[in-house]
């Protein structure tokens, strides 16, 4: 009946056969009689019924693989971040921060507060000198301590000129801290998470298209059927932007609070009587 006769090896082949059949009807329908149109339409429905389970299983398998890949990537990122944090001796880092804070406090004193403060050197210049000394020490803990302290300074406590200079140093320290804390393995893991996140979110459009081809459009509110729940499994937290993955029986997917049903079923006075 239909022009296209290709072998069906995968669920995508089956889906393409249905799409080709629908396209052929659209091209020929203007020349079709009502009988022919009905005959072709029933033939498409037969194809859908024949391949529906194969298509659903194929979509679900790829969907599960994408969710699993994303979950593994997130766990890998957590592991890499933990390893990066473990590189630091937090006691030593705390001591370095405390020592640098004392030096910065002294450097920020003017002559009215400390008569021994240099006459021809601004507070911001003295802090910059301390910061630069720490940066050329090649001691990771000292370098991080200096960057942590400087980035947290309040430039507003200085005069106008000093504030401008200090704000520049604060930005420099903030960028340097990011560089110090940046681990190539962490960056690689973050890139992988973002890539798989994009694939997972883009998949929603693909699933909706498949559902429409097989005649099961996804309702935006009640996302039931074979495909709707799969779409609901992957959601984005509007506040954090974090991707959340739910099981098919989770309330976020079904809209049903199973715990409440269990409570109702467990009540002593809950008695379902039939025929009354």
C-alpha positions as CSV (number, residue, x, y, z in Angstrom):
1,X,0.0,0.0,0.0
2,X,2.7,2.4,1.0
3,X,5.7,3.2,-1.2
4,X,8.4,2.8,1.5
5,X,9.3,-0.7,2.3
6,X,12.4,-0.7,4.4
7,X,13.6,-3.4,6.9
8,X,12.6,-2.7,10.5
9,X,15.7,-3.4,12.7
10,X,15.4,-0.8,15.4
11,X,12.7,1.2,17.1
12,X,13.8,4.2,15.1
13,X,13.3,2.3,11.9
14,X,9.7,1.5,13.1
15,X,9.1,5.1,14.0
16,X,10.4,6.3,10.6
17,X,8.1,3.9,8.8
18,X,5.1,5.4,10.6
19,X,6.3,8.9,9.8
20,X,6.8,8.0,6.2
21,X,3.4,6.6,5.9
22,X,1.8,9.7,7.5
23,X,3.8,11.9,5.1
24,X,2.6,9.8,2.1
25,X,-1.0,10.3,3.2
26,X,-0.5,14.0,3.5
27,X,0.9,14.2,-0.1
28,X,-1.8,12.0,-1.6
29,X,-4.9,12.9,0.4
30,X,-6.1,15.6,-2.0
31,X,-6.4,12.9,-4.6
32,X,-7.9,10.2,-2.3
33,X,-11.5,9.2,-2.1
34,X,-13.0,9.0,1.4
35,X,-12.7,5.2,1.2
36,X,-9.0,5.4,0.3
37,X,-8.3,7.9,3.0
38,X,-10.0,5.7,5.6
39,X,-8.1,2.7,4.3
40,X,-4.7,4.4,4.6
41,X,-5.5,5.8,8.0
42,X,-6.4,2.4,9.3
43,X,-3.2,1.0,7.8
44,X,-1.2,3.7,9.7
45,X,-3.0,2.7,12.9
46,X,-2.1,-0.9,12.3
47,X,1.5,0.1,11.9
48,X,1.4,2.0,15.2
49,X,-0.2,-0.9,17.0
50,X,2.3,-3.3,15.6
51,X,5.4,-1.2,16.6
52,X,4.1,0.7,19.6
53,X,5.7,-1.4,22.3
54,X,9.0,-1.6,20.4
55,X,9.1,2.1,20.1
56,X,8.2,2.7,23.8
57,X,10.8,0.3,25.0
58,X,13.4,1.8,22.7
59,X,12.7,5.4,23.9
60,X,12.6,4.3,27.5
61,X,16.0,2.4,27.2
62,X,17.7,5.5,25.7
63,X,16.0,7.7,28.3
64,X,17.3,5.5,31.1
65,X,20.8,5.5,29.7
66,X,20.9,9.3,29.5
67,X,19.6,9.6,33.1
68,X,22.1,7.0,34.3
69,X,25.0,8.8,32.4
70,X,24.1,12.1,34.0
71,X,23.8,10.7,37.5
72,X,27.2,9.0,37.1
73,X,28.7,12.3,35.9
74,X,27.3,14.2,38.9
75,X,28.7,11.6,41.3
76,X,32.1,11.8,39.5
77,X,32.1,15.6,39.9
78,X,31.4,15.2,43.6
79,X,34.3,12.8,43.9
80,X,36.7,15.1,42.0
81,X,35.7,18.0,44.2
82,X,36.2,16.0,47.4
83,X,39.7,15.0,46.2
84,X,40.5,18.7,45.4
85,X,39.4,19.7,48.9
86,X,41.4,16.8,50.5
87,X,44.6,18.4,49.0
88,X,44.4,21.2,51.6
89,X,45.5,20.9,55.2
90,X,42.7,22.9,56.7
91,X,44.5,23.5,60.0
92,X,47.5,24.9,58.2
93,X,45.3,26.9,55.9
94,X,43.4,28.4,58.9
95,X,46.7,29.4,60.5
96,X,47.9,31.0,57.3
97,X,44.7,32.9,57.0
98,X,44.9,34.1,60.6
99,X,48.5,35.2,60.2
100,X,47.8,37.1,57.0
101,X,44.8,38.8,58.5
102,X,47.0,40.2,61.3
103,X,49.5,41.5,58.7
104,X,46.7,43.1,56.6
105,X,45.2,44.7,59.8
106,X,48.5,46.3,60.5
107,X,49.0,47.4,56.9
108,X,45.5,49.0,57.0
109,X,46.4,51.2,60.0
110,X,47.1,54.9,59.2
111,X,49.6,57.1,61.2
112,X,47.0,58.3,63.6
113,X,46.4,54.6,64.6
114,X,50.0,53.6,64.3
115,X,52.8,56.2,64.4
116,X,55.2,53.7,62.9
117,X,53.1,53.3,59.7
118,X,55.1,54.4,56.6
119,X,54.5,58.0,55.6
120,X,54.6,57.8,51.8
121,X,52.8,54.5,51.3
122,X,49.0,54.1,51.1
123,X,47.2,51.3,53.0
124,X,46.2,49.6,49.7
125,X,49.8,49.7,48.5
126,X,51.0,48.1,51.7
127,X,48.3,45.4,51.4
128,X,49.3,44.8,47.7
129,X,52.9,44.3,48.8
130,X,51.9,41.7,51.3
131,X,49.7,40.0,48.7
132,X,52.4,39.9,46.1
133,X,54.9,38.5,48.6
134,X,52.5,35.7,49.3
135,X,51.9,35.0,45.6
136,X,55.6,34.7,44.8
137,X,56.2,32.3,47.7
138,X,54.9,29.3,45.7
139,X,53.4,28.0,48.9
140,X,49.8,26.9,47.9
141,X,48.5,27.4,51.5
142,X,50.0,30.8,51.9
143,X,48.9,31.9,48.4
144,X,45.3,30.7,49.0
145,X,45.2,32.4,52.4
146,X,46.3,35.7,51.0
147,X,43.7,35.5,48.2
148,X,41.0,34.5,50.7
149,X,41.7,37.4,53.0
150,X,42.2,40.1,50.3
151,X,39.0,39.2,48.4
152,X,37.0,39.6,51.6
153,X,38.3,43.1,52.4
154,X,35.9,46.2,52.4
155,X,37.4,48.8,50.1
156,X,34.7,51.3,51.3
157,X,36.6,51.9,54.5
158,X,39.4,53.6,52.6
159,X,39.3,57.1,51.0
160,X,38.2,57.5,47.4
161,X,41.6,57.0,45.8
162,X,42.5,54.1,48.1
163,X,39.2,52.4,47.5
164,X,39.7,52.4,43.7
165,X,43.1,50.8,44.1
166,X,41.8,48.3,46.7
167,X,38.9,47.3,44.5
168,X,41.3,46.4,41.8
169,X,43.4,44.3,44.1
170,X,40.2,42.6,45.5
171,X,39.2,41.6,41.9
172,X,42.7,40.3,41.3
173,X,42.6,38.2,44.4
174,X,39.2,36.8,43.6
175,X,40.4,35.7,40.1
176,X,43.6,34.3,41.6
177,X,41.7,32.3,44.2
178,X,39.6,30.8,41.4
179,X,42.8,29.9,39.6
180,X,44.3,28.3,42.7
181,X,41.2,26.3,43.4
182,X,40.7,25.2,39.8
183,X,41.6,21.6,39.3
184,X,41.8,20.3,35.7
185,X,40.0,17.1,36.7
186,X,37.2,19.1,38.3
187,X,36.8,21.3,35.2
188,X,36.7,18.2,33.0
189,X,34.0,16.7,35.3
190,X,32.0,19.9,35.3
191,X,32.1,20.1,31.5
192,X,30.8,16.5,31.3
193,X,27.9,17.2,33.6
194,X,26.9,20.3,31.6
195,X,27.1,18.4,28.3
196,X,25.0,15.5,29.6
197,X,22.6,17.9,31.3
198,X,22.0,19.5,27.9
199,X,21.4,16.2,26.2
200,X,18.9,15.2,29.0
201,X,16.9,18.4,28.7
202,X,16.9,18.4,24.9
203,X,15.6,14.8,25.0
204,X,12.2,16.1,26.2
205,X,11.6,17.6,22.7
206,X,12.6,14.3,21.1
207,X,10.2,12.3,23.3
208,X,7.3,14.7,22.6
209,X,7.9,14.3,18.8
210,X,7.9,10.5,19.1
211,X,4.7,10.7,21.1
212,X,3.0,12.8,18.4
213,X,4.1,10.5,15.6
214,X,2.5,7.4,17.3
215,X,-0.6,9.4,18.1
216,X,-0.1,9.9,21.8
217,X,0.5,13.6,22.2
218,X,1.8,14.6,25.6
219,X,-0.6,16.8,27.6
220,X,1.3,19.7,29.2
221,X,-0.7,19.3,32.5
222,X,-1.6,15.7,32.7
223,X,1.4,13.9,31.3
224,X,0.1,10.4,31.3
225,X,0.4,7.6,28.8
226,X,3.6,5.9,27.9
227,X,5.7,9.0,27.2
228,X,4.5,11.7,29.6
229,X,5.9,10.1,32.8
230,X,9.3,9.8,31.1
231,X,9.3,13.6,30.5
232,X,8.3,14.2,34.1
233,X,11.2,12.2,35.4
234,X,13.6,14.9,34.6
235,X,12.9,18.3,36.1
236,X,14.8,21.5,36.7
237,X,14.7,23.3,40.0
238,X,13.7,26.9,39.2
239,X,15.7,28.3,42.0
240,X,19.1,26.5,41.7
241,X,18.9,25.3,38.1
242,X,19.8,21.9,39.3
243,X,18.5,18.9,37.4
244,X,16.5,16.4,39.5
245,X,15.8,12.9,38.4
246,X,12.8,11.0,39.8
247,X,11.6,7.4,39.6
248,X,8.4,6.6,37.7
249,X,6.4,6.1,40.9
250,X,7.6,9.3,42.5
251,X,4.9,11.9,43.4
252,X,6.7,14.4,41.2
253,X,5.9,12.1,38.3
254,X,2.6,10.6,39.1
255,X,1.1,13.5,41.0
256,X,-0.1,11.0,43.7
257,X,1.0,11.2,47.3
258,X,1.3,7.5,48.0
259,X,2.0,8.1,51.7
260,X,-1.4,9.7,52.2
261,X,-3.1,6.8,50.6
262,X,-1.2,4.4,52.8
263,X,-2.3,6.4,55.9
264,X,-5.9,6.3,54.8
265,X,-5.7,2.6,54.1
266,X,-4.2,2.0,57.5
267,X,-6.8,3.8,59.5
268,X,-8.8,1.6,61.9
269,X,-12.1,3.1,60.9
270,X,-11.4,2.9,57.2
271,X,-13.9,0.3,55.9
272,X,-14.6,0.0,52.2
273,X,-18.1,-1.5,51.8
274,X,-19.3,-2.5,48.4
275,X,-22.9,-2.2,47.3
276,X,-23.9,0.3,50.0
